[in-house]
């Protein structure tokens, strides 16, 4: 396999991983997404060691450009889904904090005093 085909294969791998990450984000499988992200980052790092040369054909360059556009679109879609998830988690944390405060407040009240009146 020549260097150009190897380069195309690496970008195809990144594209495949980004598509899997987008699918996992759409399915709200956040733990699996995080695990897959490690492989994705490693694949991206590997491509930085494979620079294109002047001998890289226009066809190969166009293929890589097309892959990069799709990869970037997938990354943006995943980012939007992650931001929505973060917003939801922030709301849940806020609700939990409010519930905890209510529980602490009512925990301080002596329910027997309320039920039977203050008999002191």
C-alpha positions in Angstrom: 0.0 0.0 0.0 1.5 3.4 -1.0 1.7 6.4 1.4 -1.3 8.1 -0.3 -3.6 5.2 0.1 -2.5 4.8 3.7 -3.3 8.5 4.3 -6.8 8.1 2.8 -7.4 5.0 4.9 -6.4 6.9 8.1 -9.0 9.7 7.2 -11.6 7.0 6.5 -10.9 5.6 10.0 -11.4 9.0 11.6 -14.6 9.5 9.6 -15.9 6.1 10.7 -15.1 6.9 14.3 -16.7 10.3 14.1 -19.8 8.8 12.7 -19.9 6.2 15.5 -19.5 9.1 18.1 -22.4 11.0 16.5 -24.6 7.9 16.6 -23.7 7.3 20.3 -24.4 11.0 21.1 -27.8 10.8 19.4 -28.5 7.6 21.4 -27.3 9.4 24.6 -24.8 6.7 25.3 -22.4 9.1 26.9 -20.1 6.6 28.6 -19.5 4.8 25.3 -18.9 8.1 23.6 -16.2 9.0 26.0 -14.5 5.6 25.6 -14.6 5.9 21.8 -13.2 9.5 21.9 -9.9 8.1 23.1 -9.6 6.0 19.9 -10.7 9.0 17.9 -8.1 11.3 19.3 -5.3 8.7 18.8 -6.4 8.3 15.1 -6.4 12.1 14.6 -2.9 12.3 16.2 -1.7 9.6 13.9 -2.6 11.5 10.8 -0.5 14.5 11.9 2.5 12.3 11.4 1.5 11.6 7.8 1.7 15.0 6.0 0.6 15.4 2.4 3.4 16.0 -0.1 3.6 17.6 -3.4 3.1 14.2 -5.0 -0.3 13.7 -3.3 -2.7 13.6 -6.2 -5.6 16.0 -6.6 -8.0 13.1 -6.3 -6.5 12.0 -3.0 -6.6 15.6 -1.7 -10.2 16.0 -2.7 -11.1 12.8 -1.0 -9.4 14.0 2.2 -11.2 17.4 1.9 -14.5 15.6 1.6 -13.8 13.4 4.6 -12.7 16.4 6.7 -15.9 18.3 5.9 -18.0 15.4 7.1 -15.8 14.9 10.1 -16.1 18.6 11.1 -19.9 18.5 10.6 -20.0 15.4 12.8 -17.9 17.1 15.5 -20.2 20.1 15.4 -23.2 17.9 15.8 -21.7 16.0 18.7 -20.7 19.3 20.3 -24.3 20.6 20.1 -25.6 17.4 21.6 -23.0 17.6 24.4 -24.0 21.2 25.1 -27.6 20.1 25.4 -26.6 17.3 27.7 -24.6 19.7 29.9 -27.6 22.1 30.1 -29.8 19.2 31.2 -27.2 18.1 33.8 -26.9 21.6 35.1 -30.7 21.8 35.5 -30.8 18.4 37.3 -28.0 19.5 39.7 -29.9 22.7 40.4 -33.1 20.8 41.2 -31.1 18.4 43.4 -29.6 21.3 45.3 -33.0 22.8 45.8 -34.4 19.5 47.0 -31.5 19.1 49.4 -32.1 22.5 50.8 -35.9 21.8 51.2 -35.0 18.5 53.0 -32.6 20.3 55.3 -35.1 23.0 56.1 -37.9 20.5 56.9 -35.5 18.3 58.8 -35.0 21.1 61.3 -38.7 21.3 62.1 -39.9 19.2 64.9 -42.9 17.5 63.4 -44.2 16.5 66.8 -44.5 20.1 67.7 -46.6 20.8 64.6 -48.8 17.7 65.1 -49.4 18.0 68.8 -48.9 21.7 69.4 -46.3 23.1 71.6 -47.0 21.7 75.1 -44.3 23.3 77.0 
